[in-house]
Amino acid sequence: MKRNDIDSKYKWKLEDLYSDDDLWERDFRELSEGVSEIEELKGTASASADSLMNLLVKFENFSKKFEKLFVYARMRLDEDNGNAKYQDMAARAEFLLADFSARTSFIEPELSSISEEEINKFMSDNEALRLYEFDFKERLRRKKYVLSEKEERILALAAETCNASADAFRKFNNADIKFPCIKNEQGEKVQLTHGSYALFLDSKDRNVRKNAFKGIYSAYRAYQNTLASMYSGQVKSDCFVASSRGYESCLVASLDDDNIAADVYNNLIDVVNANIPALTKYLKLRKKALGVRSLHLYDLYTPMIEVPEKKYSFEEGWALVKEAIKPMGEEYCNIASRAFEEGWIDVYETEGKTTGAYAWGCYGNHPYILLNWQGTFDDVFTLAHELGHAMHTYYSNSAQPYNYAGYKIFVAEVASTVNENLLVEYLMNNTDDEKEKAYILNHYLEAFRLTIIRQTMFAEFERDVHAMAEKGQPLTCKVLCDTYYALNVKYFGAAANVDRDIELEWSRIPHFYTPFYVYKYATGFSAAVVLAGNILSGDSEKRERYIDFLRSGGSDYPLEILKKAGVDLTSSEPVERAMKLFSEKIDQLGKYM
């Protein structure tokens, strides 16, 4: 389907950012010329309180305008990755970012060179600087990893090169790769796409599932060595940046941005590994429910429970989500209602559109949500999930100044998953049909499997291949495939036939190009289980603590923000509680079958 075939009410209104492209071009020219104004302030950061304030304000003003420029260009390109005009605009925005980063690379070394005593004096001399007190504290913490001005400039100049693998993969995965045709449930020949793949894996027809599974990986296998080279390039870039800054490993470097110890990451993997028997129990229940002699990996997504087939219009899905979030309170619900009414959401899959789903935006404007709606039960949950992200962004932007509005990735998946938990509770409480309850419960268990267990397996893969690269081992296609396949055997092998095609799954995971990101889905889900329970308890104080979490942005370290909300992820307890609940829900589902 082409974009012009879609009703405008199902498209996001990027005109809220720029009413036309000419205004974007105007801002691009102004920003291109304005970089030198900040560059001229080199050497002034430590001169006085007022000169420091002047530098910070000018840098922020430029950053805010650039953020808007970049978001608009990227989201226009996401509408159709084959659009040459927006390819050019996005590329120019990326070049401007690289130039801006290089020409302002003096800022971090200068700020880091100011002693704690000087910072305190400056804040006494100019009270407005107290706005940046936590920023100053964070810079002092990370001071040892900030390089000299010359070295910071080199890293900034290298940023575009370091992003080349991710950029190449994005273009390949969204615009160039072509999938084969397969036969659907009616025996009709249909084109396999990113969006329809998930739909086919959900099919009751095992042949459709199998053919979709084999079809998708046949396409990636045709480019396996190229894809291995892309991902190896990404890992090498990660190693280069971590080593240049003096970190002991890529893992430590990636986690340091959130002030997270590697123990949190490794503990997640250890706890989930210790609970693989619960996954095995779940897979055996699935095998029994499906009535298959041998469970295959393409059997893991289809519902275990027979319910009347139903497709949800977007309006129907939206109505369910709106009801589910009512425990969040009137204010939250009123803000959420604006998302569809005011054009925050781009709903349907169209030719060239970026796959998957996300919520994004920039400071000073409402957030946006990208979907590829197919009308499935999963799509309703995706809507709830992305709305959670958007609400987190809205609250943070509304409550925090620009420098603290951006929340850390570590907490980014909490709000989205809380919404999913609320949706499960609403659906379970609004049906008396035991089969329907079993279906919803199955879906919830799949959320555990996909969000905690699968993402932890991804995290283990990332940890292991980065460690290999740090030891000098080449990341060939065979090494990547063998490593990934062995992990699948460890996680699924006790109860399922681990199809060899799965060895190539690493080659189609976009998040691998954002190193050590995926584990945060697992920790976020664990935190969300606790927080959703607090909200559903009806305790208004606990609900307000959660809303305060949404408002907190990046005003404190993520672990501290979560502690204030009622979750301590420095211990293994939240993950253990989540896995315990996973096991209990499996037993509950078993009683319905």
JOGI-V633894 format. One record per pair of residues at least 24 apart in sequence whose C-alpha atoms are under 10 Angstrom apart, sorted by sequence separation. I is the first residue (numbers start at 1). J is the second residue. D is the distance in whole Angstrom. If there is no record, write none. Layout:
i=<I,I>
j=<J,J>
d=<D,D>
This chain:
i=<34,35,38,69,70,112,116,183,184,185,192,342,343,344,345,346,347,348,349,358,366,367,388,389,391,392,420,460,461,480,481,542,111,114,115,182,183,184,315,343,344,345,346,347,348,349,357,358,366,367,368,388,389,390,391,461,478,480,481,67,70,112,113,114,182,343,344,345,346,347,348,356,357,359,360,367,368,388,389,390,421,458,461,477,478,480,481,35,66,70,112,113,184,339,346,347,348,358,359,366,367,386,388,389,420,457,460,477,480,34,111,112,183,184,338,339,357,358,359,366,385,387,388,389,111,112,182,183,339,340,357,358,359,360,361,365,385,386,387,388,458,66,67,109,112,113,181,182,339,359,360,363,364,367,385,386,388,389,417,457,458,477,31,66,108,112,180,181,358,359,362,363,366,384,385,386,388,457,531,534,30,31,111,112,180,182,358,359,361,362,365,366,384,385,387,388,534,112,113,179,182,314,359,360,361,363,364,365,383,384,385,386,387,457,31,32,63,66,109,112,180,181,314,359,363,364,382,384,385,386,417,454,457,531,30,31,108,111,112,113,180,181,362,363,381,382,384,385,527,530,531,109,110,179,180,347,381,383,384,385,530,531,28,63,109,179,382,383,384,454,530,27,28,31,62,108,109,110,178,179,180,345,363,364,381,382,384,385,453,527,529,27,108,109,110,179,180,363,381,384,527,528,108,109,179,362,380,381,527,27,28,106,108,109,178,179,345,526,527,27,28,106,107,109,177,178,345,363,381,527,105,106,109,177,344,362,363,380,381,526,24,25,105,106,108,362,462,530,24,59,104,105,106,107,177,461,524,529,23,24,105,106,177,344,523,526,527,528,529,105,106,173,526,527,530,24,59,102,104,105,339,458,526,527,529,530,24,104,105,466,523,525,526,529,18,102,103,105,462,466,524,525,526,527,528,17,18,21,56,101,102,105,336,339,458,461,523,524,526,527,17,21,55,101,102,104,105,336,339,463,523,526,529,102,103,458,459,462,463,522,525,526,17,18,99,101,102,103,336,458,462,17,56,101,102,172,336,461,462,523,16,100,101,102,335,459,460,462,522,14,15,99,100,102,169,359,459,462,14,98,99,101,169,317,333,336,458,459,460,14,52,97,98,168,314,316,317,321,325,332,335,458,459,460,98,99,313,314,317,320,321,324,335,458,459,14,28,32,35,39,42,45,98,99,169,312,313,314,319,320,457,458,459,14,38,42,45,97,98,165,168,169,312,313,314,317,318,321,322,381,455,456,457,12,39,40,41,42,43,44,45,97,98,167,311,312,313,317,321,325,332,377,455,456,459,25,28,32,35,36,39,40,42,43,45,46,95,165,166,311,312,316,317,320,321,454,455,456,21,24,28,31,32,35,38,39,41,42,45,46,94,95,165,166,310,311,312,314,317,318,378,454,455,456,34,35,38,39,41,44,45,46,94,164,165,310,311,314,317,318,321,377,381,452,453,455,456,12,32,36,39,43,44,45,46,47,52,165,166,309,310,312,313,317,451,452,454,455,456,11,21,28,32,35,36,39,42,45,46,165,166,309,311,312,451,452,453,454,455,31,35,38,45,46,49,53,164,165,314,378,451,452,453,48,49,52,53,163,164,165,451,452,48,49,51,162,163,450,451,452,46,49,50,162,165,450,451,452,46,48,49,50,53,56,162,164,449,451,452,48,49,52,162,163,448,451,452,47,49,50,53,162,163,451,3,46,49,50,53,56,161,162,3,48,49,52,448,2,48,49,50,159,162,447,448,49,50,53,158,162,49,159,158,206,213,214,155,213,155,204,206,210,212,213,210,211,209,210,81,82,155,209,210,81,155,208,209,81,207,209,328,82,83,152,206,209,81,82,151,152,206,209,325,80,81,82,151,325,328,80,81,204,324,325,327,78,201,202,203,206,324,325,326,145,147,201,202,204,205,324,325,146,147,200,201,202,203,204,321,324,325,145,146,147,201,202,203,204,321,323,324,327,145,146,201,202,203,204,323,324,326,144,145,200,201,202,321,322,324,325,144,145,199,200,201,204,321,324,144,198,199,320,323,324,198,323,417,421,321,413,416,420,320,321,414,418,422,320,410,413,414,417,418,421,422,425,145,409,410,412,413,414,416,417,418,420,421,425,409,410,411,412,413,414,415,416,417,418,419,420,421,410,411,413,414,415,417,418,421,422,409,410,413,414,417,418,421,422,425,409,411,412,413,414,415,416,417,418,420,421,410,411,414,415,418,419,422,142,410,411,413,414,417,418,422,142,409,413,414,417,418,421,411,415,142,411,414,415,418,141,414,138,138,452,452,453,452,307,308,306,307,305,306,448,449,452,305,307,415,448,305,306,307,415,305,306,448,449,304,305,415,448,303,304,305,414,415,447,303,305,414,445,446,303,305,445,304,305,411,412,444,445,303,304,411,303,445,302,412,444,445,301,411,444,303,407,411,442,407,441,442,445,301,407,408,409,441,300,405,406,407,408,411,412,405,406,407,408,410,411,441,442,404,405,406,407,408,410,411,414,441,258,259,300,301,399,404,405,406,407,408,409,410,440,258,260,403,404,405,407,408,411,438,439,257,258,259,396,399,400,402,403,404,407,411,438,441,257,258,395,396,399,400,401,402,403,404,437,438,196,257,258,395,396,397,398,399,400,401,438,439,195,356,395,396,397,399,400,401,435,438,194,195,255,392,395,396,397,398,400,437,438,286,394,395,396,397,436,392,393,394,395,396,435,392,393,395,396,434,435,195,391,392,394,396,434,194,195,282,391,392,393,194,195,389,392,193,194,388,282,282,279,282,279,279,202,279,199,175,176,196,198,199,202,174,175,195,199,276,174,175,194,195,196,198,275,174,175,195,199,174,175,198,272,273,173,174,272,173,272,171,269,273,170,268,269,272,273,268,271,272,269,270,269,268,269,269,266,269,270,265,268,269,297,268,266,265,266,265,297,296,300,266,295,296,299,265,296,297,298,295,296,297,298,294,295,296,297,298,294,295,296,297,294,295,296,297,295,297,298,328,297,327,329,328,287,327,328,283,286,287,327,283,284,285,327,328,251,280,283,284,327,329,250,251,279,280,283,284,328,250,279,280,281,282,283,327,249,276,277,280,281,329,251,276,277,279,280,328,329,332,250,251,275,276,279,280,327,328,249,250,273,277,249,273,276,277,328,329,250,272,328,250,249,248,235,239,243,238,239,235,236,239,240,235,238,239,235,238,232,235,236,232,235,236,235,232,236,236,235,232,233,232,231,232,231,232,229,231,228,229,228,229,232,227,228,231,227,228,269,272,225,226,228,265,268,224,225,228,268,224,225,228,266,269,224,265,268,264,265,268,224,265,264,254,255,254,255,254,255,253,254,251,252,250,251,250,79,135,82,83,132,134,135,79,80,81,82,83,131,134,79,80,81,82,132,79,80,81,131,132,79,80,81,131,78,79,80,77,78,79,231,238,77,78,79,228,231,238,76,77,78,227,230,235,238,75,228,234,235,75,227,228,234,235,221,224,227,233,234,235,220,226,227,231,234,221,225,231,218,221,224,230,217,220,221,223,305,75,214,216,217,220,75,213,215,217,218,221,214,217,220,305,213,214,216,217,220,305,71,72,213,216,304,71,72,217,70,71,79,217,70,78,216,68,69,75,67,68,67,68,75,66,67,68,258,65,68,260,64,65,258,259,260,64,65,258,259,260,63,64,257,258,259,279,282,258,268,271,275,278,282,285,289,270,271,274,278,281,285,267,268,272,276,279,282,283,10,267,268,271,272,275,278,279,282,285,286,289,264,267,271,274,275,278,281,282,285,288,264,268,269,272,277,278,281,263,264,268,272,275,279,282,263,264,267,268,271,275,278,282,285,260,261,260,16,12,16,12,15,16,11,13,14,10,12,13,14,9,12,13,14,9,11,12,13,14,9,10,11,12,13,9,10,11,12,173,8,9,10,11,12,173,9,10,11,173,9,10,11,173,8,9,10,64,169,63,64,169,169,170,6,7,61,169,6,60,6,60,170,6,17,166,169,3,5,17,166,3,4,166,167,1,2,3,17,56,166,1,2,3,17,165,166,1,2,3,16,17,1,2,3,16,163,1,2,163,14,13,12,12,11,12,11,11,138,135,138,134,135,134,135,133,134,132,134>
j=<58,59,62,93,94,136,140,207,208,209,216,366,367,368,369,370,371,372,373,382,390,391,412,413,415,416,444,484,485,504,505,566,136,139,140,207,208,209,340,368,369,370,371,372,373,374,382,383,391,392,393,413,414,415,416,486,503,505,506,93,96,138,139,140,208,369,370,371,372,373,374,382,383,385,386,393,394,414,415,416,447,484,487,503,504,506,507,62,93,97,139,140,211,366,373,374,375,385,386,393,394,413,415,416,447,484,487,504,507,62,139,140,211,212,366,367,385,386,387,394,413,415,416,417,140,141,211,212,368,369,386,387,388,389,390,394,414,415,416,417,487,96,97,139,142,143,211,212,369,389,390,393,394,397,415,416,418,419,447,487,488,507,62,97,139,143,211,212,389,390,393,394,397,415,416,417,419,488,562,565,62,63,143,144,212,214,390,391,393,394,397,398,416,417,419,420,566,145,146,212,215,347,392,393,394,396,397,398,416,417,418,419,420,490,65,66,97,100,143,146,214,215,348,393,397,398,416,418,419,420,451,488,491,565,65,66,143,146,147,148,215,216,397,398,416,417,419,420,562,565,566,145,146,215,216,383,417,419,420,421,566,567,65,100,146,216,419,420,421,491,567,65,66,69,100,146,147,148,216,217,218,383,401,402,419,420,422,423,491,565,567,66,147,148,149,218,219,402,420,423,566,567,148,149,219,402,420,421,567,68,69,147,149,150,219,220,386,567,568,69,70,148,149,151,219,220,387,405,423,569,148,149,152,220,387,405,406,423,424,569,68,69,149,150,152,406,506,574,69,104,149,150,151,152,222,506,569,574,69,70,151,152,223,390,569,572,573,574,575,152,153,220,573,574,577,72,107,150,152,153,387,506,574,575,577,578,73,153,154,515,572,574,575,578,68,152,153,155,512,516,574,575,576,577,578,68,69,72,107,152,153,156,387,390,509,512,574,575,577,578,69,73,107,153,154,156,157,388,391,515,575,578,581,155,156,511,512,515,516,575,578,579,71,72,153,155,156,157,390,512,516,72,111,156,157,227,391,516,517,578,72,156,157,158,391,515,516,518,578,71,72,156,157,159,226,416,516,519,72,156,157,159,227,375,391,394,516,517,518,73,111,156,157,227,373,375,376,380,384,391,394,517,518,519,158,159,373,374,377,380,381,384,395,518,519,75,89,93,96,100,103,106,159,160,230,373,374,375,380,381,518,519,520,76,100,104,107,159,160,227,230,231,374,375,376,379,380,383,384,443,517,518,519,75,102,103,104,105,106,107,108,160,161,230,374,375,376,380,384,388,395,440,518,519,522,89,92,96,99,100,103,104,106,107,109,110,159,229,230,375,376,380,381,384,385,518,519,520,86,89,93,96,97,100,103,104,106,107,110,111,159,160,230,231,375,376,377,379,382,383,443,519,520,521,100,101,104,105,107,110,111,112,160,230,231,376,377,380,383,384,387,443,447,518,519,521,522,79,99,103,106,110,111,112,113,114,119,232,233,376,377,379,380,384,518,519,521,522,523,79,89,96,100,103,104,107,110,113,114,233,234,377,379,380,519,520,521,522,523,100,104,107,114,115,118,122,233,234,383,447,520,521,522,118,119,122,123,233,234,235,521,522,119,120,122,233,234,521,522,523,118,121,122,234,237,522,523,524,119,121,122,123,126,129,235,237,522,524,525,122,123,126,236,237,522,525,526,122,124,125,128,237,238,526,79,122,125,126,129,132,237,238,80,125,126,129,525,80,126,127,128,237,240,525,526,128,129,132,237,241,129,241,241,290,297,298,240,298,241,290,292,296,298,299,297,298,297,298,170,171,244,298,299,171,245,298,299,172,298,300,419,174,175,244,298,301,174,175,244,245,299,302,418,174,175,176,245,419,422,175,176,299,419,420,422,174,297,298,299,302,420,421,422,242,244,298,299,301,302,421,422,244,245,298,299,300,301,302,419,422,423,244,245,246,300,301,302,303,420,422,423,426,245,246,301,302,303,304,423,424,426,245,246,301,302,303,422,423,425,426,246,247,301,302,303,306,423,426,247,301,302,423,426,427,302,427,521,525,426,518,521,525,426,427,520,524,528,427,517,520,521,524,525,528,529,532,253,517,518,520,521,522,524,525,526,528,529,533,518,519,520,521,522,523,524,525,526,527,528,529,530,520,521,523,524,525,527,528,531,532,520,521,524,525,528,529,532,533,536,521,523,524,525,526,527,528,529,530,532,533,523,524,527,528,531,532,535,256,524,525,527,528,531,532,536,257,524,528,529,532,533,536,527,531,259,528,531,532,535,259,532,257,259,575,578,579,579,435,436,435,436,435,436,578,579,582,436,438,546,579,437,438,439,547,438,439,581,582,438,439,549,582,438,439,440,549,550,582,439,441,550,581,582,440,442,582,442,443,549,550,582,583,442,443,550,443,585,443,553,585,586,443,553,586,446,550,554,585,551,585,586,589,446,552,553,554,586,446,551,552,553,554,557,558,552,553,554,555,557,558,588,589,552,553,554,555,556,558,559,562,589,407,408,449,450,548,553,554,555,556,557,558,559,589,408,410,553,554,555,557,558,561,588,589,408,409,410,547,550,551,553,554,555,558,562,589,592,409,410,547,548,551,552,553,554,555,556,589,590,349,410,411,548,549,550,551,552,553,554,591,592,349,510,549,550,551,553,554,555,589,592,349,350,410,547,550,551,552,553,555,592,593,442,550,551,552,553,592,549,550,551,552,553,592,550,551,553,554,592,593,354,550,551,553,555,593,354,355,442,551,552,553,355,356,550,553,355,356,550,445,446,445,449,448,449,376,453,374,351,352,372,374,375,378,351,352,372,376,453,352,353,372,373,374,376,453,353,354,374,378,354,355,378,452,453,354,355,453,355,454,354,452,456,354,452,453,456,457,453,456,457,455,456,456,456,457,458,456,459,460,456,459,460,488,460,459,459,460,460,492,492,496,463,492,493,496,463,495,496,497,495,496,497,498,495,496,497,498,499,496,497,498,499,497,498,499,500,499,501,502,532,502,532,535,535,495,535,536,492,495,496,536,493,494,495,537,538,462,491,494,495,538,540,462,463,491,492,495,496,540,463,492,493,494,495,496,540,463,490,491,494,495,543,466,491,492,494,495,543,544,547,466,467,491,492,495,496,543,544,466,467,490,494,467,491,494,495,546,547,469,491,547,470,470,470,462,466,470,466,467,465,466,469,470,466,469,470,467,470,465,468,469,466,469,470,470,469,474,475,475,474,475,475,475,476,476,477,475,477,475,476,476,477,480,476,477,480,477,478,519,522,476,477,479,516,519,476,477,480,520,477,478,481,519,522,478,519,522,519,520,523,481,523,523,514,515,515,516,516,517,516,517,515,516,515,516,516,346,403,351,352,401,403,404,349,350,351,352,353,401,404,350,351,352,353,403,351,352,353,403,404,352,353,354,404,352,353,354,352,353,354,506,513,353,354,355,504,507,514,353,354,355,504,507,512,515,353,506,512,513,354,506,507,513,514,501,504,507,513,514,515,501,507,508,512,515,503,507,513,501,504,507,513,501,504,505,507,589,360,499,501,502,505,361,499,501,503,504,507,501,504,507,592,501,502,504,505,508,593,360,361,502,505,593,361,362,507,361,362,370,508,362,370,508,361,362,368,361,362,362,363,370,362,363,364,554,362,365,557,362,363,556,557,558,363,364,557,558,559,363,364,557,558,559,579,582,559,569,572,576,579,583,586,590,572,573,576,580,583,587,570,571,575,579,582,585,586,314,571,572,575,576,579,582,583,586,589,590,593,569,572,576,579,580,583,586,587,590,593,570,574,575,578,583,584,587,570,571,575,579,582,586,589,571,572,575,576,579,583,586,590,593,569,570,570,342,339,343,340,343,344,340,342,343,340,342,343,344,340,343,344,345,341,343,344,345,346,342,343,344,345,346,343,344,345,346,507,343,344,345,346,347,508,345,346,347,509,346,347,348,510,346,347,348,402,507,402,403,508,509,510,347,348,402,510,348,402,349,403,513,350,361,510,513,348,350,362,511,349,350,512,513,348,349,350,364,403,513,349,350,351,365,513,514,350,351,352,365,366,351,352,353,366,513,352,353,514,368,368,368,369,369,370,370,371,556,554,557,554,555,555,556,555,556,555,557>
d=<10,9,9,7,8,8,8,9,6,10,8,10,10,5,5,5,5,5,6,9,8,8,9,7,8,8,9,9,10,8,8,8,8,10,8,10,7,9,9,8,6,6,6,6,5,8,8,10,10,10,10,9,8,9,9,10,9,10,8,10,9,10,10,9,8,9,9,7,8,6,7,9,9,9,9,7,10,8,6,8,9,9,7,10,10,8,9,8,8,9,6,9,9,9,9,9,10,9,6,8,7,10,5,5,9,9,8,9,9,8,8,6,8,9,10,9,9,6,7,6,9,9,4,9,9,10,7,9,8,10,7,9,9,8,9,9,10,9,7,7,9,9,9,10,9,8,9,7,8,6,7,9,10,9,8,6,7,9,9,7,10,9,7,8,8,6,10,9,8,6,9,9,9,10,4,9,6,8,10,10,10,10,9,9,9,10,9,9,8,10,9,10,7,6,8,8,9,10,9,10,8,8,10,8,9,9,7,10,9,8,8,9,10,10,8,10,10,10,9,7,10,8,9,9,6,8,9,9,6,10,9,9,8,8,10,7,9,10,9,10,6,10,9,9,10,10,6,6,8,10,7,10,10,7,8,10,9,9,6,9,8,7,9,9,6,6,10,9,9,9,7,8,8,9,9,7,7,9,9,9,8,10,9,9,8,8,9,10,9,10,10,8,9,6,8,8,7,7,6,7,9,9,9,6,6,10,9,9,6,10,7,10,8,9,7,9,10,9,8,7,10,8,8,10,7,9,9,8,7,7,9,5,8,8,10,10,9,9,9,9,9,9,7,8,8,9,10,7,7,9,10,8,10,9,10,9,9,8,10,10,9,7,9,9,8,10,10,9,9,6,7,10,9,6,9,8,9,10,9,5,8,8,5,8,9,8,9,8,9,9,10,9,5,7,9,8,7,9,7,10,10,9,8,10,9,7,9,9,9,9,5,7,7,9,9,10,8,9,8,9,8,9,9,8,7,9,9,9,9,9,7,5,9,8,9,9,9,7,8,8,8,8,9,8,10,9,5,9,9,8,7,7,10,6,6,9,7,10,10,10,10,9,8,9,8,9,9,9,10,10,9,8,10,9,10,10,7,10,7,7,7,9,8,8,10,10,9,8,10,10,9,9,6,10,7,9,9,7,9,8,9,10,6,9,8,10,9,9,8,8,8,9,9,7,5,8,9,10,9,9,10,10,7,10,7,9,9,7,10,10,9,8,9,8,9,8,8,9,6,9,7,8,8,6,10,8,7,8,9,10,9,7,9,10,10,10,9,10,8,10,10,9,10,10,8,5,9,5,6,10,9,9,6,6,9,9,9,7,9,9,6,10,7,9,10,7,10,9,8,5,6,9,9,9,10,9,6,9,10,9,8,8,10,6,8,6,10,7,6,7,10,8,5,8,8,6,7,9,10,8,8,10,8,9,10,10,7,9,9,8,7,10,8,9,7,8,8,8,8,8,9,9,10,10,10,7,7,10,9,8,8,7,10,10,8,10,10,9,9,10,8,9,10,9,9,8,10,6,9,9,10,9,8,7,9,9,8,9,6,6,7,10,10,8,9,9,10,9,10,9,8,10,8,9,9,9,8,6,9,10,9,7,7,9,8,8,10,9,8,9,6,4,10,10,10,8,8,9,6,7,8,8,8,7,9,9,9,9,9,10,5,10,8,9,10,9,10,9,7,7,7,10,9,8,9,7,8,10,9,8,8,5,10,9,8,9,6,7,6,9,9,8,8,9,6,8,8,9,9,9,9,9,9,9,9,9,9,10,10,9,8,9,9,10,9,9,10,6,8,9,10,9,9,10,9,9,10,6,9,9,8,6,8,7,10,10,7,10,10,10,9,9,10,10,8,9,7,6,9,9,8,8,10,9,6,9,9,7,9,9,10,9,8,9,8,9,10,9,9,9,9,10,9,9,9,6,9,10,9,9,6,10,7,10,7,9,8,6,8,6,7,9,7,9,8,5,6,8,9,10,5,10,5,9,6,4,8,9,8,8,9,8,6,9,6,7,9,9,8,9,8,7,9,9,10,9,7,5,10,8,9,8,8,8,10,10,9,9,9,10,10,10,9,10,9,9,10,8,8,7,8,7,8,8,10,9,9,8,10,8,6,10,9,6,10,9,7,10,10,9,7,8,9,8,8,9,9,9,9,10,10,5,9,8,5,9,9,5,9,7,7,8,5,6,6,7,6,9,9,10,9,8,7,8,9,8,8,9,9,9,8,6,7,7,7,8,9,8,7,10,9,5,10,5,8,9,10,8,9,9,9,10,9,9,9,10,9,9,9,9,10,10,9,9,9,9,9,7,9,7,7,7,9,8,10,10,8,10,9,8,10,9,7,10,7,8,9,9,9,5,9,7,10,7,9,10,8,10,7,10,10,9,10,9,8,7,7,10,10,10,9,9,7,9,10,8,7,10,10,9,7,9,9,10,9,9,10,9,9,7,8,9,8,8,8,10,8,9,9,9,4,6,10,10,8,5,4,10,10,6,8,7,8,5,6,8,10,7,8,9,7,10,10,10,10,9,6,6,9,9,8,9,8,10,6,9,9,5,8,9,7,9,9,9,8,8,10,10,9,7,10,8,5,8,8,6,10,9,7,8,9,6,7,9,10,8,9,9,9,10,9,9,9,9,10,8,7,7,10,9,10,7,10,9,6,8,8,8,9,10,6,10,10,9,9,6,4,9,10,8,8,8,9,9,5,6,8,10,9,8,8,8,5,7,5,9,8,8,7,8,10,8,7,10,10,10,9,7,10,10,9,8,6,7,10,8,9,8,10,9,10,10,9,10,8,9,8,8,9,9,10,10,9,10,10,6,7,8,9,7,8,10,8,8,10,9,7,8,8,9,6,10,9,8,9,9,7,7,9,10,10,10,9,9,9,9,7,9,10,10,9,10,10,6,7,8,10,10,8,10,9,9,7,10,10,9,8,9,9,8,10,9,9,10,10,9,9,9,7,10,7,6,7,10,9,5,5,6,9,7,6,6,6,7,9,7,10,10,10,10,10,8,10,10,7,8,7,9,8,10,8,7,10,9,10,9,10,9,8,9,6,8,9,10,7,8,7,6,8,9,9,8,8,9,9,7,10,10,8,9,6,8,9,8,6,10,9,6,7,9,9,7,9,10,8,9,9,9,9,8,8,9,9,8,8,9,10,9,10,10,10,8,8,8,10,9,8,9,8,9,8,8,8,10,6,10,7,10,10,9,10,7,9,7,9,9,9,10,10,9,8,9,6,8,8,10,9,8,10,7,7,6,8,9,10,5,9,8,9,9,10,8,9,9,9,8,10,6,7,10,7,9,9,10,10,9,7,8,10,9,8,10,9,9,10,10,7,8,7,9,10,9,8,10,8,7,9,9,8,9,8,10,10,9,9,8,9,6,10,8,9,8,7,5,9,8,8,4,6,9,9,7,4,7,9,8,5,7,9,5,7,9,10,8,5,10,10,8,9,10,8,9,10,9,9,7,10,9,9,8,9,9,7,6,10,9,8,6,10,9,8,10,10,9,8,9,10,10,7,8,7,7,9,6,7,10,9,10,9,10,9,8,9,9,10,10,9,9,9,7,7,7,10,8,9,10,8,8,8,8,9,9,10,10,6,9,9,10,7,9,9,9,9,10,8,9,9,9,6,6,8,9,10,8,9,10,9,9,9,8,9,10,7,9,7,10,7,8,8,10,8,10,7,8,9,9,8,10,8,9,8,8,8,9,10,10,10,9,8,9,10,10,8,10,9,10,10,9,9,7,7,8,7,8,8,6,9,10,8,8,7,7,10,9,6,8,9,7,10,6,10,10,10,9,9,9,9,8,7,8,10,9,10,10,8,9,9,8,9,8,9,9,10,9,9,10,9,9,9,10,9,10,8,8,8,8,5,8,8,5,7,10,8,7,5,8,10,9,8,8,5,8,7,9,6,5,10,9,10,7,4,8,8,9,6,6,10,9,5,8,9,9,9,7,8,9,10,10,9,10,8,9,10,9,8,8,8,10,8,9,9,9,8,8,9,9,9,10,8,9,9,9,9,9,6,9,10,6,7,5,7,7,8,8,5,5,9,8,9,6,9,9,9,9,10,9,10,9,9,7,8,10,8,9,10,9,10,9,9,9,7,9,10,7,10,9>
